[in-house]
């Protein structure tokens, strides 16, 4: 939490410093133009990659698979798009990293394997969790399967048999 607060304090300061430095070198108007250009390019790329990722999610769902990596990529696309709309060069660099598939896909896979989602395992139709969510021999955890039964249907079928 503290590092997130520092990020939100330090990032605008760094962005302002860089914008002033770049503006001093190439001028104010070209700097503003560069910021607008990166935002425009970012919106176009977000739309393109967002539609491709949405199609991948739908394909996996149609096959009965959990689209874990694709959903994570969708979150990264949202973050990348927001960062590209924020004026500045550091946020643009991070934003493009989230939007470009050759960078986004390996980062998403790394996050699943080693990062934030290390304890979750996504593969095909299988979803499991590593040791921190497993039974560990505890007696208060019950493994089993659930079955949804339509009570109204059950009543009707049993009534029909009783009436015969």
HELIX and SHEET records of a PDB file:
HELIX    1   1 UNK A    2  UNK A   26  1                                  25    
HELIX    2   2 UNK A   28  UNK A   62  1                                  35    
HELIX    3   3 UNK A   68  UNK A   85  1                                  18    
HELIX    4   4 UNK A   89  UNK A   99  1                                  11    
HELIX    5   5 UNK A  101  UNK A  113  1                                  13    
HELIX    6   6 UNK A  131  UNK A  133  5                                   3    
HELIX    7   7 UNK A  151  UNK A  163  1                                  13    
SHEET    1   A 2 UNK A 120  UNK A 123  0                                        
SHEET    2   A 2 UNK A 126  UNK A 129 -1                                        
END                                                                             
